[in-house]
Amino acid sequence: MTNKPNRLMSALALFIYGSIIHLLLFRLYVRWAYRSSSNRSFVDHPLTNGAITLLGGVFVALLMLRLLRKGRGKTFLVIFKAAALGAVATLLTLQTLLVLTGLWLTLHTMGGPYHDGLTLPGMFFLSMVDIETYGLVVMFQSIPFALGQGVLGGALVVWLRKFFQLSQAC
């Protein structure tokens, strides 16, 4: 019973870590990829930044909590698994953001001049083709950074295991 608060605190720590690191990496990518003369209205929008922050925290917490529940493992193996899970968390965050963007674009163009008699699924498909084309570039460019944030997350998992002594009782 005493481990439930420890697991909740660990989940909160992982959520906060995932939120901060994804927002930081996103803002660094925006600074690197967008010139000052570019249209940055989408990447600077508070909803985009909030979605990256929230989704990043949720996916990191959900995926990294599995490492806390497993039995004792070698530190290197835990960090290696966390690097892979960090990459998965970042790719899931980006893909979810792309799908939500496609859905938003679909809903806002259905009543406009670009409707041309398409159904909702047809318009969503057309939106996703365009979004995924450019989104794949961002995903491939983010893989090294995602692995790096996973390594840091793995170090956090190792520390949380020792601090809360979770690996014996989970």
C-alpha positions as MATLAB code, in Angstrom:
seq = 'MTNKPNRLMSALALFIYGSIIHLLLFRLYVRWAYRSSSNRSFVDHPLTNGAITLLGGVFVALLMLRLLRKGRGKTFLVIFKAAALGAVATLLTLQTLLVLTGLWLTLHTMGGPYHDGLTLPGMFFLSMVDIETYGLVVMFQSIPFALGQGVLGGALVVWLRKFFQLSQAC';
ca = [
       0.000    0.000    0.000;
       2.813    2.426    0.714;
       4.168    2.006   -2.804;
       1.091    3.470   -4.507;
       1.988    7.067   -3.518;
       5.560    6.372   -4.613;
       4.369    5.167   -8.015;
       2.123    8.221   -8.353;
       5.009   10.530   -7.486;
       7.203    8.681   -9.988;
       4.523    8.999  -12.683;
       4.227   12.723  -11.923;
       8.009   13.145  -12.103;
       8.109   11.337  -15.454;
       5.184   13.414  -16.759;
       6.885   16.668  -15.754;
      10.174   15.514  -17.256;
       8.495   14.458  -20.523;
       6.551   17.705  -20.753;
       9.556   19.933  -20.184;
      11.929   18.017  -22.447;
       9.460   17.828  -25.345;
       8.650   21.533  -25.130;
      12.348   22.378  -24.930;
      13.243   20.159  -27.889;
      10.313   21.524  -29.912;
      11.333   25.129  -29.273;
      14.955   24.342  -30.175;
      13.779   22.713  -33.403;
      11.629   25.754  -34.251;
      14.578   28.072  -33.631;
      16.803   25.920  -35.848;
      14.354   25.130  -38.667;
      12.444   28.388  -39.073;
      14.123   31.575  -40.179;
      12.889   34.871  -38.833;
      11.224   35.617  -42.179;
       9.245   32.333  -42.127;
       5.602   32.118  -41.218;
       5.763   30.727  -37.691;
       2.109   31.207  -36.780;
       1.492   27.454  -36.351;
       4.641   26.575  -34.410;
       4.358   29.636  -32.176;
       0.665   29.112  -31.438;
      -0.037   28.366  -27.747;
      -2.256   25.399  -28.676;
       0.598   23.752  -30.596;
       3.030   24.300  -27.736;
       0.479   23.098  -25.192;
      -0.268   19.963  -27.207;
       3.448   19.123  -27.539;
       3.905   19.655  -23.802;
       0.882   17.617  -22.731;
       1.325   14.781  -25.233;
       5.052   14.521  -24.558;
       4.474   14.252  -20.816;
       1.708   11.678  -21.166;
       3.620    9.409  -23.545;
       6.861    9.572  -21.551;
       5.025    8.764  -18.318;
       3.045    5.904  -19.845;
       6.028    4.288  -21.525;
       8.659    4.847  -18.837;
       6.443    3.601  -15.999;
       6.885    0.113  -17.445;
      10.572    0.327  -16.579;
       9.734    1.084  -12.953;
       7.494   -1.970  -12.677;
      10.041   -4.439  -13.988;
      12.354   -6.274  -11.631;
      15.878   -5.136  -10.970;
      17.945   -4.856  -14.080;
      21.377   -3.610  -14.912;
      21.554    0.149  -15.118;
      22.920    0.047  -18.668;
      20.051   -2.169  -19.831;
      17.444    0.106  -18.221;
      18.967    3.183  -19.865;
      19.177    1.378  -23.224;
      15.483    0.415  -23.022;
      14.615    3.948  -21.930;
      16.416    5.382  -24.965;
      14.239    3.243  -27.234;
      11.097    4.170  -25.284;
      12.093    7.839  -25.438;
      12.274    7.627  -29.216;
       8.877    5.913  -29.296;
       7.394    8.578  -26.979;
       8.652   11.388  -29.204;
       7.434    9.725  -32.392;
       4.021    9.073  -30.803;
       3.869   12.701  -29.679;
       4.657   13.976  -33.154;
       2.298   11.548  -34.880;
      -0.553   12.416  -32.529;
       0.069   16.115  -33.162;
       0.027   15.501  -36.929;
      -3.251   13.570  -36.757;
      -4.850   16.252  -34.571;
      -3.631   18.915  -37.008;
      -5.099   16.946  -39.916;
      -8.403   16.638  -38.081;
      -8.457   20.368  -37.309;
      -7.632   21.227  -40.914;
     -10.319   18.858  -42.182;
     -13.010   20.297  -39.940;
     -12.118   23.870  -40.880;
     -12.043   23.283  -44.638;
     -15.230   21.215  -44.952;
     -17.464   24.260  -45.139;
     -15.060   26.447  -47.094;
     -14.314   26.946  -50.764;
     -12.041   23.867  -50.914;
     -14.823   21.453  -50.033;
     -15.620   20.373  -53.649;
     -18.098   17.704  -52.540;
     -15.552   15.576  -50.655;
     -16.706   13.520  -47.714;
     -15.189   13.953  -44.264;
     -12.935   10.858  -44.609;
     -11.839   11.959  -48.080;
     -10.923   15.439  -46.894;
      -9.123   13.976  -43.853;
      -7.103   11.706  -46.158;
      -6.097   14.645  -48.347;
      -5.132   16.682  -45.290;
      -3.047   13.853  -43.879;
      -1.166   13.260  -47.142;
       0.079   16.837  -47.112;
       0.801   16.922  -43.377;
       2.536   13.529  -43.257;
       4.765   14.430  -46.198;
       6.418   17.213  -44.225;
       5.921   15.540  -40.858;
       8.146   12.605  -41.819;
      11.067   14.975  -42.264;
      10.560   16.294  -38.730;
      10.275   12.756  -37.353;
      13.526   11.591  -38.922;
      15.339   14.720  -37.765;
      14.092   14.235  -34.195;
      15.293   10.642  -33.734;
      18.765   11.464  -32.321;
      17.270   13.979  -29.898;
      14.535   11.515  -28.948;
      17.139    8.865  -28.131;
      19.003   11.420  -26.035;
      15.923   12.404  -24.070;
      15.238    8.699  -23.547;
      18.694    8.236  -22.039;
      18.020   11.118  -19.648;
      14.626    9.584  -18.868;
      16.332    6.259  -18.178;
      18.669    7.947  -15.732;
      15.588    9.435  -14.064;
      13.997    5.971  -13.897;
      17.123    4.526  -12.277;
      17.146    7.369   -9.760;
      13.417    6.975   -9.011;
      13.892    3.237   -8.463;
      16.626    3.901   -5.930;
      14.895    6.841   -4.290;
      11.523    5.141   -3.849;
      12.899    1.565   -3.814;
      10.243    0.605   -6.356;
      11.787   -2.375   -8.055;
      11.352   -4.710   -5.074;
       7.679   -4.061   -4.357;
       6.054   -3.198   -7.702;
];
